[in-house]
């Protein structure tokens, strides 16, 4: 009898395999759109259809549990991988709002994670499309088919993948000595997840308090991508950019610079000894006349570096401050600044720019600015 039941389930699976593949694709698309619409930053959404051999092994391992193919709820499974463990429950709430959940067959395995068990798993829901989604022609064929959604953090996912690769599907399958190492690793993974969440919270707090800290004590704010972004888009640096643009008869492109440019600006300023917001603001105040004259003389020599139609890139004043300061003392280091700022594609070569910088200093009536 058991053999006949297994054969019946497997035959039904083969007949519906095309439908399962279509369901997987639609489920991934619907979930991806749902999570994007909720503004969630997700590592990835993927899915799979259970292989014939895996299904055969599963129903054979649990005789009598499955009487039809509909009883196997994970033939189609979609996996949502979040960056942080705290986002697992956020995704779960979105699923509860948007899908019909089969609560009898769903489980939050992280809540069942006892101290004496290894395993590091997230939320597993068995869901169906709700009536409003089934009204779509492409989803209508799946009215009576459920599928599994697994939600894990990226570290939970790493654990599960390694565990699966080792071939351990239960605690009892693991030798005692190896099990002890799993216990240790479970604790490390949990600590890592918590630390990543703490880092995210600190990053968000840093961004919120940055304007206040810059206004109160800029010497305590080190230059990094976030602080340079703020300085470039507001206040003294933005005003300095506008003055350089005005002298050239163009505008500043006020779109927020990407992180790569911000990091390069930070590195270039650090190379010439400007490492805090306070230092930067003082340099711009002290060297205002010299840097403006330097920019006004250099920019016409490199027309390929800017476009009247688009304007100057935000932070152009910081580029010129770094170039100007790089030639303090006897040895001009403009080539190194060009490399740090990745200006080669704009200016042809570091050697060419270094030569132009020397030419500009000669034109302005001095060889180089005096060292501080």
C-alpha positions as MATLAB code, in Angstrom:
seq = 'XXXXXXXXXXXXXXXXXXXXXXXXXXXXXXXXXXXXXXXXXXXXXXXXXXXXXXXXXXXXXXXXXXXXXXXXXXXXXXXXXXXXXXXXXXXXXXXXXXXXXXXXXXXXXXXXXXXXXXXXXXXXXXXXXXXXXXXXXXXXXXXXXXXXXXXXXXXXXXXXXXXXXXXXXXXXXXXXXXXXXXXXXXXXXXXXXXXXXXXXXXXXXXXXXXXXXXXXXXXXXXXXXXXXXXXXXXXXXXXXXXXXXXXXXXXXXXXXXXXXXXXXXXXXXXXXXXXXXXXXXXXXXXXXXXXXXXXXXXXXXXXXXXXXXXXXXXXXXXXXXXXXXXXXXXXXXXXXXXXXXXXXXXXXXXXXXXXXXXXXXXXXXXXXXXXX';
ca = [
       0.000    0.000    0.000;
       2.802    2.348    0.933;
       4.599    1.670   -2.311;
       1.455    2.391   -4.319;
       0.932    5.677   -2.470;
       4.500    6.739   -3.087;
       4.201    5.891   -6.788;
       0.952    7.880   -7.020;
       2.528   10.947   -5.408;
       5.586   10.787   -7.651;
       3.437   10.348  -10.770;
       1.391   13.424   -9.825;
       4.604   15.343   -9.251;
       5.833   14.501  -12.757;
       2.538   15.607  -14.299;
       2.658   18.959  -12.514;
       6.371   19.678  -12.803;
       5.843   22.409  -15.405;
       3.261   24.063  -13.185;
       5.620   23.931  -10.219;
       8.363   25.623  -12.234;
       5.944   28.352  -13.295;
       4.796   28.820   -9.688;
       8.397   29.207   -8.537;
       9.038   31.978  -11.067;
       5.836   33.833  -10.206;
       6.385   33.493   -6.464;
       9.896   34.967   -6.740;
       8.579   37.863   -8.833;
       5.674   38.632   -6.468;
       7.860   38.428   -3.351;
      10.608   40.577   -4.869;
       8.085   43.255   -5.823;
       6.435   43.095   -2.394;
       9.705   43.546   -0.501;
      10.968   46.285   -2.817;
       7.668   48.130   -2.377;
       8.078   47.913    1.395;
      11.514   49.534    1.090;
      13.359   46.536    2.532;
      17.016   46.005    1.665;
      17.186   42.280    0.901;
      20.305   40.310   -0.018;
      18.440   38.108   -2.488;
      15.271   36.171   -3.235;
      15.651   32.789   -4.851;
      13.651   29.603   -5.275;
      13.756   25.963   -6.238;
      11.488   23.078   -7.181;
      12.219   19.914   -5.205;
      13.980   17.296   -7.306;
      12.296   13.996   -8.056;
      14.943   12.066   -6.111;
      14.592   14.353   -3.074;
      10.829   13.983   -3.093;
      11.078   10.187   -3.390;
      13.532   10.047   -0.492;
      11.340   12.293    1.647;
       8.095   10.365    1.283;
       9.930    7.053    1.673;
      11.582    8.280    4.887;
       8.199    9.246    6.384;
       5.820    6.420    5.416;
       2.120    7.189    5.824;
       2.638   10.916    6.363;
       1.799   11.917    2.803;
      -1.336   10.636    1.056;
      -1.222   12.967   -1.951;
       1.183   15.357   -3.625;
      -0.743   18.277   -2.072;
       0.426   17.106    1.369;
       4.036   17.887    0.440;
       4.153   21.622    1.088;
       7.756   22.324    0.131;
       7.805   21.077   -3.475;
       8.088   24.754   -4.411;
      10.181   26.767   -1.980;
      11.232   30.407   -2.116;
      14.031   31.681    0.076;
      14.361   35.282    1.249;
      17.838   36.124    2.557;
      18.112   39.289    4.662;
      21.288   41.070    5.646;
      20.364   41.212    9.335;
      18.595   38.817   11.682;
      16.283   41.597   12.890;
      14.916   41.930    9.349;
      13.705   38.319    9.340;
      10.657   39.233   11.422;
      10.071   42.386    9.364;
       9.875   40.261    6.210;
       7.651   37.771    8.044;
       5.155   40.519    8.899;
       5.068   41.596    5.249;
       4.299   38.012    4.198;
       1.545   37.714    6.784;
      -0.024   40.865    5.427;
       0.194   39.894    1.768;
      -0.338   36.093    1.648;
      -2.652   33.459    3.072;
      -0.614   31.621    5.727;
      -1.203   27.991    6.593;
      -0.416   28.361   10.291;
      -0.694   24.657   11.032;
       2.215   23.955    8.698;
       4.278   27.075    9.354;
       6.896   27.528   12.059;
       9.309   30.111   13.397;
      12.232   27.764   13.970;
      14.365   30.430   15.593;
      11.904   30.409   18.515;
      12.458   26.663   18.890;
      16.235   26.981   19.025;
      17.026   25.542   22.476;
      20.473   25.937   24.043;
      21.120   22.184   23.881;
      20.401   21.914   20.168;
      22.523   22.900   17.221;
      20.881   24.430   14.235;
      20.434   28.022   13.220;
      17.252   28.475   11.250;
      14.788   31.233   10.466;
      11.090   31.409    9.664;
       9.353   28.840    7.436;
       5.860   29.719    6.170;
       3.549   27.684    3.954;
       1.555   30.222    1.956;
      -0.941   30.641   -0.861;
      -1.695   33.617   -3.042;
      -4.657   35.654   -1.687;
      -7.806   36.236   -3.828;
      -6.698   39.715   -4.907;
      -3.485   38.294   -6.384;
      -5.231   35.285   -7.906;
      -7.299   37.774   -9.914;
      -4.199   38.285  -12.055;
      -4.317   35.978  -15.102;
      -0.729   34.808  -14.616;
      -1.436   33.735  -11.007;
      -4.913   32.249  -11.440;
      -3.593   28.706  -12.225;
      -2.062   28.520   -8.728;
      -5.282   28.956   -6.726;
      -4.993   25.562   -5.053;
      -1.224   25.235   -4.738;
       0.712   26.283   -1.678;
       4.447   26.842   -1.457;
       7.019   27.332    1.252;
       8.782   30.597    2.012;
      11.953   30.428    4.084;
      13.249   33.645    5.635;
      16.809   33.720    6.951;
      19.538   36.187    7.649;
      22.654   35.811    5.540;
      24.476   34.202    8.488;
      21.595   31.822    9.129;
      21.747   30.966    5.435;
      25.488   30.315    5.615;
      24.963   28.010    8.573;
      22.190   26.079    6.844;
      24.146   25.679    3.614;
      27.240   24.352    5.377;
      25.144   22.095    7.566;
      23.403   20.715    4.489;
      26.690   20.226    2.674;
      27.992   18.194    5.608;
      24.915   15.986    5.306;
      23.543   16.542    8.824;
      19.753   16.906    8.935;
      19.179   16.223   12.640;
      21.013   16.380   15.941;
      20.990   12.614   16.256;
      22.926   12.245   13.009;
      25.906   14.155   14.369;
      28.681   12.395   16.324;
      28.994   13.730   19.871;
      32.424   15.362   19.421;
      31.305   17.117   16.244;
      28.032   18.173   17.888;
      30.004   20.070   20.528;
      31.704   22.094   17.806;
      28.313   22.864   16.289;
      27.207   24.231   19.673;
      30.227   26.533   19.767;
      29.655   27.724   16.225;
      25.974   28.415   16.874;
      26.955   30.820   19.644;
      29.533   32.539   17.444;
      27.049   32.980   14.613;
      24.450   34.447   16.959;
      27.026   36.868   18.360;
      28.074   37.865   14.832;
      24.460   38.556   13.841;
      23.967   40.685   16.951;
      27.200   42.603   16.321;
      26.221   43.362   12.731;
      22.879   44.694   13.966;
      24.700   46.821   16.552;
      26.988   48.214   13.845;
      23.970   49.117   11.709;
      22.394   50.914   14.674;
      25.630   52.838   15.295;
      25.811   53.804   11.627;
      22.258   55.118   11.697;
      22.951   57.022   14.927;
      26.133   58.502   13.418;
      24.200   59.760   10.395;
      21.460   61.291   12.568;
      23.838   63.132   14.879;
      26.412   64.159   12.266;
      24.967   67.634   11.453;
      24.788   68.524   15.152;
      28.316   67.270   15.836;
      29.712   69.151   12.835;
      28.091   72.355   14.023;
      29.145   71.921   17.664;
      32.726   70.645   17.340;
      33.990   69.856   13.823;
      37.446   68.966   15.185;
      35.912   65.841   16.742;
      34.486   64.665   13.393;
      36.896   62.686   11.264;
      36.572   62.834    7.492;
      34.865   59.762    6.026;
      32.325   59.119    3.292;
      29.394   60.299    5.408;
      30.976   63.439    6.841;
      32.471   64.437    3.474;
      29.076   63.910    1.826;
      27.477   66.283    4.308;
      30.212   68.894    3.907;
      30.099   68.696    0.121;
      26.340   69.049   -0.106;
      25.903   71.792    2.500;
      27.719   74.741    4.011;
      31.245   75.995    3.386;
      32.373   73.379    0.851;
      29.228   73.755   -1.221;
      29.714   77.549   -1.222;
      33.357   77.122   -2.250;
      32.297   74.856   -5.148;
      29.819   77.506   -6.293;
      32.500   80.184   -6.297;
      34.802   78.082   -8.491;
      31.896   77.363  -10.838;
      30.943   81.046  -10.984;
      34.459   82.028  -12.079;
      34.185   79.523  -14.939;
      30.662   80.571  -15.883;
      29.123   77.145  -15.148;
      27.024   75.540  -12.434;
      27.699   72.808   -9.898;
      25.959   69.503  -10.531;
      24.143   69.180   -7.211;
      23.484   65.442   -7.417;
      24.847   63.586   -4.397;
      28.282   62.090   -5.193;
      28.574   58.308   -5.101;
      30.464   56.614   -2.266;
      33.463   55.902   -4.494;
      34.054   59.606   -5.144;
      33.527   60.476   -1.489;
      36.053   57.876   -0.399;
      38.582   59.150   -2.933;
      38.120   62.732   -1.749;
      38.632   61.549    1.836;
      41.829   59.670    0.902;
      43.257   62.643   -1.038;
      42.605   65.059    1.817;
      44.126   62.625    4.307;
      47.242   62.361    2.140;
      47.823   66.119    2.464;
      47.210   66.064    6.221;
      43.548   67.110    6.366;
      41.823   64.453    8.474;
      39.039   66.165   10.419;
      36.169   68.416    9.455;
      37.641   71.169   11.606;
      40.978   71.011    9.775;
      39.187   71.104    6.428;
      37.087   74.144    7.311;
      40.148   76.019    8.587;
      42.136   75.163    5.443;
      39.371   76.446    3.198;
      39.163   79.655    5.239;
      42.933   80.184    5.406;
      43.649   79.264    1.783;
      40.518   80.709    0.211;
      42.266   83.228   -2.023;
      45.080   80.909   -3.107;
      42.871   77.919   -3.881;
      40.350   80.012   -5.831;
      43.162   81.540   -7.922;
      44.682   78.080   -8.413;
      41.362   76.597   -9.587;
      40.647   79.533  -11.880;
      44.059   79.067  -13.549;
      44.071   75.263  -13.730;
      40.516   74.487  -14.864;
      40.756   76.203  -18.280;
      43.839   74.061  -19.005;
      41.834   70.847  -18.538;
      38.477   71.504  -20.287;
      37.964   67.741  -20.624;
      37.549   67.533  -16.832;
      34.309   69.497  -16.796;
      31.375   70.223  -19.055;
      29.486   73.530  -19.303;
      26.321   71.540  -20.018;
      26.587   69.386  -16.895;
      28.681   71.605  -14.672;
      31.293   70.823  -12.045;
      31.083   67.774   -9.820;
      30.354   68.420   -6.126;
      33.561   68.600   -4.110;
      35.568   70.269   -6.864;
      36.972   72.697   -4.298;
      38.319   69.760   -2.270;
      40.050   68.400   -5.374;
      41.837   71.709   -5.862;
      42.677   72.080   -2.179;
      44.296   68.615   -2.206;
      46.216   69.348   -5.429;
      47.342   72.749   -4.129;
      48.542   71.358   -0.800;
      50.239   68.400   -2.495;
      52.841   70.768   -3.874;
      53.854   72.303   -0.573;
      57.553   72.036    0.120;
      60.159   70.989   -2.423;
      58.598   67.844   -3.953;
      55.260   68.168   -5.732;
      53.078   65.098   -5.062;
      50.316   65.980   -7.536;
      50.700   62.643   -9.325;
      49.813   60.768   -6.148;
      46.711   62.923   -5.622;
      45.649   62.284   -9.213;
      45.941   58.557   -8.562;
      43.942   58.786   -5.324;
      41.213   60.808   -7.031;
      41.274   58.567  -10.110;
      41.500   61.559  -12.442;
      43.468   59.787  -15.191;
      40.461   59.272  -17.460;
      39.562   62.939  -17.130;
      43.024   64.440  -17.386;
      44.969   62.014  -19.546;
      47.806   61.163  -17.171;
      49.179   62.002  -13.766;
      52.346   63.281  -15.390;
      50.376   65.725  -17.518;
      48.453   67.107  -14.541;
      51.591   67.420  -12.437;
      53.184   69.413  -15.233;
      50.115   71.641  -15.474;
      50.131   72.214  -11.721;
      53.765   73.379  -11.929;
      52.805   75.616  -14.853;
      49.964   77.168  -12.879;
      52.191   77.894   -9.888;
      54.684   79.595  -12.214;
      51.886   81.628  -13.801;
      50.665   82.756  -10.377;
      54.113   84.114   -9.659;
      55.540   81.548   -7.277;
      56.954   78.065   -7.550;
      55.000   76.391   -4.814;
      53.017   77.323   -1.727;
      55.125   77.393    1.372;
      54.887   74.375    3.633;
      52.868   74.802    6.833;
];
